[in-house]
Amino acid sequence: MSTGLARLREILEKLPLPLGLLLPVFYAIFVLSILLYVALSPLSYLYGWLLCPMVWIEWEKQGKDVLVVLADSKHSEEWTARILPLIGDRAVFLDYSQRERWDHWSLPAQLFEIFGPHGVPERFTVYSLPAVIVFRKFHRPRKVTFGERSKDLEEKIEQLRAALA
């Protein structure tokens, strides 16, 4: 143990700056990173709003206006069977269990990153799936989740019907 402390002292003595100066530098970097995050976070919302016209233009040609994110679970399969008749051929599908293979620059993947359900920690996201995101012209996207931890699922079916109307 004493050899480890001796080694640490040697390393600290070799630093070009005294230890008393390093602490304020780390503190300044920490504060600046928080300020930068606060200043730039609205840009992610702006990016999301810039994606919506892309959906309206590109997907309208294909007759699509819905993004459905599915998961590999029994609950997800049951609710997907109830959701599919409502959305018909209007949907683009993403399989959340295959997210490592997604082209993260593709429009559906970007839309999920901005508007999709996100659990904290990320492994909880699967409990919010399946999720349906409806994109209507000149309206903000409408997200409806049917996951295991969602409440009032029958009421959410009605919300989805209303959003699709």
C-alpha atoms as an extended CHARMM CRD file, in Angstrom:
* protein
*
       165  EXT
         1         1  MET       CA              0.0000000000        0.0000000000        0.0000000000  PROA      1               0.0000000000
         2         2  SER       CA              2.7940000000        2.4390000000        0.8380000000  PROA      2               0.0000000000
         3         3  THR       CA              4.3930000000        1.7650000000       -2.5540000000  PROA      3               0.0000000000
         4         4  GLY       CA              1.1260000000        2.8360000000       -4.2040000000  PROA      4               0.0000000000
         5         5  LEU       CA              1.1270000000        6.1220000000       -2.2720000000  PROA      5               0.0000000000
         6         6  ALA       CA              4.7560000000        6.6980000000       -3.1340000000  PROA      6               0.0000000000
         7         7  ARG       CA              3.9830000000        6.1040000000       -6.7990000000  PROA      7               0.0000000000
         8         8  LEU       CA              1.0560000000        8.5460000000       -6.6220000000  PROA      8               0.0000000000
         9         9  ARG       CA              3.2960000000       11.2060000000       -5.0730000000  PROA      9               0.0000000000
        10        10  GLU       CA              5.8350000000       10.7110000000       -7.8780000000  PROA      10              0.0000000000
        11        11  ILE       CA              3.1260000000       11.1910000000      -10.4930000000  PROA      11              0.0000000000
        12        12  LEU       CA              1.7560000000       14.3100000000       -8.7830000000  PROA      12              0.0000000000
        13        13  GLU       CA              5.2510000000       15.8160000000       -8.5100000000  PROA      13              0.0000000000
        14        14  LYS       CA              5.7850000000       15.3310000000      -12.2460000000  PROA      14              0.0000000000
        15        15  LEU       CA              2.6510000000       17.3000000000      -13.1660000000  PROA      15              0.0000000000
        16        16  PRO       CA              3.4590000000       20.5930000000      -14.9160000000  PROA      16              0.0000000000
        17        17  LEU       CA              0.8680000000       22.4560000000      -12.8270000000  PROA      17              0.0000000000
        18        18  PRO       CA              0.6670000000       22.4230000000       -9.0560000000  PROA      18              0.0000000000
        19        19  LEU       CA             -2.2720000000       20.4380000000       -7.6620000000  PROA      19              0.0000000000
        20        20  GLY       CA             -3.7870000000       23.6440000000       -6.2640000000  PROA      20              0.0000000000
        21        21  LEU       CA             -4.2580000000       24.9410000000       -9.8250000000  PROA      21              0.0000000000
        22        22  LEU       CA             -5.7600000000       21.7400000000      -11.1890000000  PROA      22              0.0000000000
        23        23  LEU       CA             -8.8050000000       21.8750000000       -8.9390000000  PROA      23              0.0000000000
        24        24  PRO       CA            -10.0110000000       25.2850000000      -10.2400000000  PROA      24              0.0000000000
        25        25  VAL       CA             -9.3720000000       24.1150000000      -13.8160000000  PROA      25              0.0000000000
        26        26  PHE       CA            -11.5490000000       21.0230000000      -13.3060000000  PROA      26              0.0000000000
        27        27  TYR       CA            -14.1920000000       23.1630000000      -11.6110000000  PROA      27              0.0000000000
        28        28  ALA       CA            -14.1930000000       25.6350000000      -14.5140000000  PROA      28              0.0000000000
        29        29  ILE       CA            -14.5210000000       22.8040000000      -17.0460000000  PROA      29              0.0000000000
        30        30  PHE       CA            -17.4280000000       21.3600000000      -15.0550000000  PROA      30              0.0000000000
        31        31  VAL       CA            -19.2730000000       24.6960000000      -14.8750000000  PROA      31              0.0000000000
        32        32  LEU       CA            -18.6500000000       25.4460000000      -18.5530000000  PROA      32              0.0000000000
        33        33  SER       CA            -19.9530000000       22.0240000000      -19.5890000000  PROA      33              0.0000000000
        34        34  ILE       CA            -23.1820000000       22.6280000000      -17.6640000000  PROA      34              0.0000000000
        35        35  LEU       CA            -23.5820000000       26.0800000000      -19.2280000000  PROA      35              0.0000000000
        36        36  LEU       CA            -22.9150000000       24.6430000000      -22.6690000000  PROA      36              0.0000000000
        37        37  TYR       CA            -25.5360000000       21.9390000000      -22.1250000000  PROA      37              0.0000000000
        38        38  VAL       CA            -28.1230000000       24.4930000000      -21.0110000000  PROA      38              0.0000000000
        39        39  ALA       CA            -27.3180000000       26.7770000000      -23.9330000000  PROA      39              0.0000000000
        40        40  LEU       CA            -27.4110000000       24.0540000000      -26.5990000000  PROA      40              0.0000000000
        41        41  SER       CA            -30.2640000000       21.8390000000      -25.3820000000  PROA      41              0.0000000000
        42        42  PRO       CA            -32.9340000000       23.9670000000      -27.1300000000  PROA      42              0.0000000000
        43        43  LEU       CA            -31.2170000000       23.1010000000      -30.4050000000  PROA      43              0.0000000000
        44        44  SER       CA            -32.2880000000       19.4700000000      -30.0340000000  PROA      44              0.0000000000
        45        45  TYR       CA            -35.9190000000       20.6260000000      -29.9220000000  PROA      45              0.0000000000
        46        46  LEU       CA            -35.3320000000       22.8150000000      -32.9490000000  PROA      46              0.0000000000
        47        47  TYR       CA            -33.8240000000       19.8110000000      -34.7270000000  PROA      47              0.0000000000
        48        48  GLY       CA            -36.9490000000       17.8130000000      -33.9150000000  PROA      48              0.0000000000
        49        49  TRP       CA            -39.1550000000       20.5070000000      -35.3670000000  PROA      49              0.0000000000
        50        50  LEU       CA            -37.0090000000       20.5520000000      -38.5010000000  PROA      50              0.0000000000
        51        51  LEU       CA            -37.5200000000       16.8000000000      -38.8830000000  PROA      51              0.0000000000
        52        52  CYS       CA            -41.3140000000       17.1620000000      -38.9880000000  PROA      52              0.0000000000
        53        53  PRO       CA            -41.4480000000       18.8750000000      -42.4130000000  PROA      53              0.0000000000
        54        54  MET       CA            -39.1760000000       16.1110000000      -43.7170000000  PROA      54              0.0000000000
        55        55  VAL       CA            -41.7800000000       13.5920000000      -42.5490000000  PROA      55              0.0000000000
        56        56  TRP       CA            -44.5990000000       15.5610000000      -44.1430000000  PROA      56              0.0000000000
        57        57  ILE       CA            -42.7470000000       15.7810000000      -47.4580000000  PROA      57              0.0000000000
        58        58  GLU       CA            -41.0370000000       12.3780000000      -47.7280000000  PROA      58              0.0000000000
        59        59  TRP       CA            -43.5710000000       10.1260000000      -46.0560000000  PROA      59              0.0000000000
        60        60  GLU       CA            -46.6140000000       11.7750000000      -47.6460000000  PROA      60              0.0000000000
        61        61  LYS       CA            -45.4170000000       10.5100000000      -51.0170000000  PROA      61              0.0000000000
        62        62  GLN       CA            -45.5690000000        6.9780000000      -49.6170000000  PROA      62              0.0000000000
        63        63  GLY       CA            -48.8480000000        7.4830000000      -47.7730000000  PROA      63              0.0000000000
        64        64  LYS       CA            -47.1420000000        7.2230000000      -44.3610000000  PROA      64              0.0000000000
        65        65  ASP       CA            -47.6990000000        9.4400000000      -41.3480000000  PROA      65              0.0000000000
        66        66  VAL       CA            -47.1990000000        7.0910000000      -38.3940000000  PROA      66              0.0000000000
        67        67  LEU       CA            -44.0920000000        5.6820000000      -36.7160000000  PROA      67              0.0000000000
        68        68  VAL       CA            -44.6070000000        2.4690000000      -34.7400000000  PROA      68              0.0000000000
        69        69  VAL       CA            -41.8630000000        1.2370000000      -32.4260000000  PROA      69              0.0000000000
        70        70  LEU       CA            -42.2040000000       -2.3940000000      -31.3870000000  PROA      70              0.0000000000
        71        71  ALA       CA            -40.4120000000       -4.6340000000      -28.9000000000  PROA      71              0.0000000000
        72        72  ASP       CA            -39.8500000000       -8.3700000000      -28.6620000000  PROA      72              0.0000000000
        73        73  SER       CA            -42.1840000000       -9.1510000000      -25.7970000000  PROA      73              0.0000000000
        74        74  LYS       CA            -45.4680000000      -10.9580000000      -25.3820000000  PROA      74              0.0000000000
        75        75  HSD       CA            -47.1700000000       -7.7750000000      -24.1600000000  PROA      75              0.0000000000
        76        76  SER       CA            -45.9340000000       -5.8570000000      -27.1920000000  PROA      76              0.0000000000
        77        77  GLU       CA            -47.1890000000       -8.5520000000      -29.5650000000  PROA      77              0.0000000000
        78        78  GLU       CA            -50.6510000000       -8.5230000000      -27.9870000000  PROA      78              0.0000000000
        79        79  TRP       CA            -51.0140000000       -4.7710000000      -28.3010000000  PROA      79              0.0000000000
        80        80  THR       CA            -49.4750000000       -4.6640000000      -31.7590000000  PROA      80              0.0000000000
        81        81  ALA       CA            -52.2580000000       -6.9780000000      -32.9230000000  PROA      81              0.0000000000
        82        82  ARG       CA            -54.7870000000       -4.4150000000      -31.6270000000  PROA      82              0.0000000000
        83        83  ILE       CA            -52.9490000000       -1.3980000000      -33.0400000000  PROA      83              0.0000000000
        84        84  LEU       CA            -52.2990000000       -2.6850000000      -36.5800000000  PROA      84              0.0000000000
        85        85  PRO       CA            -55.9470000000       -2.6040000000      -37.7330000000  PROA      85              0.0000000000
        86        86  LEU       CA            -56.1540000000        1.0490000000      -36.6810000000  PROA      86              0.0000000000
        87        87  ILE       CA            -53.0780000000        2.2500000000      -38.5550000000  PROA      87              0.0000000000
        88        88  GLY       CA            -53.3720000000        0.0870000000      -41.6550000000  PROA      88              0.0000000000
        89        89  ASP       CA            -50.7130000000        0.8820000000      -44.2640000000  PROA      89              0.0000000000
        90        90  ARG       CA            -49.9080000000        4.3100000000      -42.8300000000  PROA      90              0.0000000000
        91        91  ALA       CA            -47.0140000000        3.1770000000      -40.6240000000  PROA      91              0.0000000000
        92        92  VAL       CA            -43.2640000000        2.9110000000      -40.7280000000  PROA      92              0.0000000000
        93        93  PHE       CA            -42.0210000000        0.2870000000      -38.2630000000  PROA      93              0.0000000000
        94        94  LEU       CA            -38.9640000000        0.1450000000      -36.0330000000  PROA      94              0.0000000000
        95        95  ASP       CA            -38.0410000000       -2.9010000000      -33.9720000000  PROA      95              0.0000000000
        96        96  TYR       CA            -36.4980000000       -1.6550000000      -30.7250000000  PROA      96              0.0000000000
        97        97  SER       CA            -34.7830000000       -4.9870000000      -30.0830000000  PROA      97              0.0000000000
        98        98  GLN       CA            -32.8390000000       -4.4460000000      -33.3360000000  PROA      98              0.0000000000
        99        99  ARG       CA            -31.7590000000       -0.8880000000      -32.4700000000  PROA      99              0.0000000000
       100       100  GLU       CA            -28.0360000000       -1.7620000000      -32.6790000000  PROA      100             0.0000000000
       101       101  ARG       CA            -28.5970000000       -2.4310000000      -36.3880000000  PROA      101             0.0000000000
       102       102  TRP       CA            -30.5780000000        0.7350000000      -37.0660000000  PROA      102             0.0000000000
       103       103  ASP       CA            -29.1000000000        3.2940000000      -39.3970000000  PROA      103             0.0000000000
       104       104  HSD       CA            -29.0550000000        6.0310000000      -36.7740000000  PROA      104             0.0000000000
       105       105  TRP       CA            -29.0770000000        8.7200000000      -39.4670000000  PROA      105             0.0000000000
       106       106  SER       CA            -32.2670000000        7.3630000000      -41.0240000000  PROA      106             0.0000000000
       107       107  LEU       CA            -35.3990000000        9.4500000000      -40.6000000000  PROA      107             0.0000000000
       108       108  PRO       CA            -37.3250000000        6.8690000000      -38.5080000000  PROA      108             0.0000000000
       109       109  ALA       CA            -34.4130000000        6.3890000000      -36.0930000000  PROA      109             0.0000000000
       110       110  GLN       CA            -33.9600000000       10.1530000000      -35.7210000000  PROA      110             0.0000000000
       111       111  LEU       CA            -37.6750000000       10.5990000000      -35.0870000000  PROA      111             0.0000000000
       112       112  PHE       CA            -37.5820000000        7.9310000000      -32.3850000000  PROA      112             0.0000000000
       113       113  GLU       CA            -34.5890000000        9.6040000000      -30.7330000000  PROA      113             0.0000000000
       114       114  ILE       CA            -36.3800000000       12.9650000000      -30.6050000000  PROA      114             0.0000000000
       115       115  PHE       CA            -40.0510000000       12.0440000000      -30.0920000000  PROA      115             0.0000000000
       116       116  GLY       CA            -40.0580000000        8.4280000000      -28.8870000000  PROA      116             0.0000000000
       117       117  PRO       CA            -40.4730000000        7.1660000000      -25.3390000000  PROA      117             0.0000000000
       118       118  HSD       CA            -37.2370000000        7.0300000000      -23.3630000000  PROA      118             0.0000000000
       119       119  GLY       CA            -36.9460000000        5.2170000000      -20.0820000000  PROA      119             0.0000000000
       120       120  VAL       CA            -34.4330000000        6.1600000000      -17.4410000000  PROA      120             0.0000000000
       121       121  PRO       CA            -32.2760000000        4.1000000000      -17.3980000000  PROA      121             0.0000000000
       122       122  GLU       CA            -32.4460000000        3.2030000000      -21.0780000000  PROA      122             0.0000000000
       123       123  ARG       CA            -33.2040000000       -0.4560000000      -20.4060000000  PROA      123             0.0000000000
       124       124  PHE       CA            -36.6530000000        0.6280000000      -19.1210000000  PROA      124             0.0000000000
       125       125  THR       CA            -37.6480000000        1.9700000000      -22.5530000000  PROA      125             0.0000000000
       126       126  VAL       CA            -38.8540000000       -1.4900000000      -23.5640000000  PROA      126             0.0000000000
       127       127  TYR       CA            -41.5680000000       -1.2330000000      -20.8670000000  PROA      127             0.0000000000
       128       128  SER       CA            -43.0650000000        1.7200000000      -22.7970000000  PROA      128             0.0000000000
       129       129  LEU       CA            -43.3730000000       -0.1890000000      -26.0480000000  PROA      129             0.0000000000
       130       130  PRO       CA            -45.1710000000       -0.5700000000      -28.3630000000  PROA      130             0.0000000000
       131       131  ALA       CA            -45.3820000000        3.1280000000      -29.0820000000  PROA      131             0.0000000000
       132       132  VAL       CA            -47.1540000000        4.9510000000      -31.8780000000  PROA      132             0.0000000000
       133       133  ILE       CA            -46.1170000000        8.4460000000      -32.9890000000  PROA      133             0.0000000000
       134       134  VAL       CA            -48.5450000000       10.2080000000      -35.3170000000  PROA      134             0.0000000000
       135       135  PHE       CA            -47.2690000000       13.0410000000      -37.5270000000  PROA      135             0.0000000000
       136       136  ARG       CA            -49.8950000000       15.4460000000      -38.8600000000  PROA      136             0.0000000000
       137       137  LYS       CA            -49.1190000000       18.4910000000      -40.9420000000  PROA      137             0.0000000000
       138       138  PHE       CA            -48.6090000000       21.6620000000      -38.9240000000  PROA      138             0.0000000000
       139       139  HSD       CA            -49.2190000000       19.8500000000      -35.6120000000  PROA      139             0.0000000000
       140       140  ARG       CA            -46.7580000000       18.5730000000      -33.0890000000  PROA      140             0.0000000000
       141       141  PRO       CA            -46.2760000000       14.7960000000      -33.1580000000  PROA      141             0.0000000000
       142       142  ARG       CA            -48.6370000000       12.8120000000      -30.9540000000  PROA      142             0.0000000000
       143       143  LYS       CA            -47.1040000000        9.9140000000      -29.0090000000  PROA      143             0.0000000000
       144       144  VAL       CA            -49.1930000000        7.0820000000      -27.5470000000  PROA      144             0.0000000000
       145       145  THR       CA            -47.5060000000        4.2820000000      -25.6120000000  PROA      145             0.0000000000
       146       146  PHE       CA            -48.9850000000        0.8690000000      -24.8770000000  PROA      146             0.0000000000
       147       147  GLY       CA            -46.2300000000       -0.5900000000      -22.7250000000  PROA      147             0.0000000000
       148       148  GLU       CA            -46.5130000000       -2.8230000000      -19.6960000000  PROA      148             0.0000000000
       149       149  ARG       CA            -46.1760000000        0.1460000000      -17.3660000000  PROA      149             0.0000000000
       150       150  SER       CA            -48.6830000000        2.3030000000      -19.2030000000  PROA      150             0.0000000000
       151       151  LYS       CA            -51.9940000000        2.9830000000      -17.4920000000  PROA      151             0.0000000000
       152       152  ASP       CA            -55.4960000000        3.1180000000      -18.9960000000  PROA      152             0.0000000000
       153       153  LEU       CA            -54.5750000000        1.2310000000      -22.1550000000  PROA      153             0.0000000000
       154       154  GLU       CA            -58.1690000000        1.1460000000      -23.3910000000  PROA      154             0.0000000000
       155       155  GLU       CA            -58.3200000000        4.9230000000      -23.1050000000  PROA      155             0.0000000000
       156       156  LYS       CA            -55.0700000000        5.1310000000      -25.0640000000  PROA      156             0.0000000000
       157       157  ILE       CA            -56.6650000000        3.1630000000      -27.8930000000  PROA      157             0.0000000000
       158       158  GLU       CA            -59.3080000000        5.8950000000      -28.0750000000  PROA      158             0.0000000000
       159       159  GLN       CA            -56.5810000000        8.5660000000      -28.0210000000  PROA      159             0.0000000000
       160       160  LEU       CA            -54.8820000000        6.8100000000      -30.9110000000  PROA      160             0.0000000000
       161       161  ARG       CA            -58.1540000000        6.6630000000      -32.8720000000  PROA      161             0.0000000000
       162       162  ALA       CA            -58.6050000000       10.3880000000      -32.3030000000  PROA      162             0.0000000000
       163       163  ALA       CA            -55.0320000000       11.1560000000      -33.3810000000  PROA      163             0.0000000000
       164       164  LEU       CA            -55.4310000000        9.0960000000      -36.5440000000  PROA      164             0.0000000000
       165       165  ALA       CA            -58.7670000000       10.6600000000      -37.5080000000  PROA      165             0.0000000000
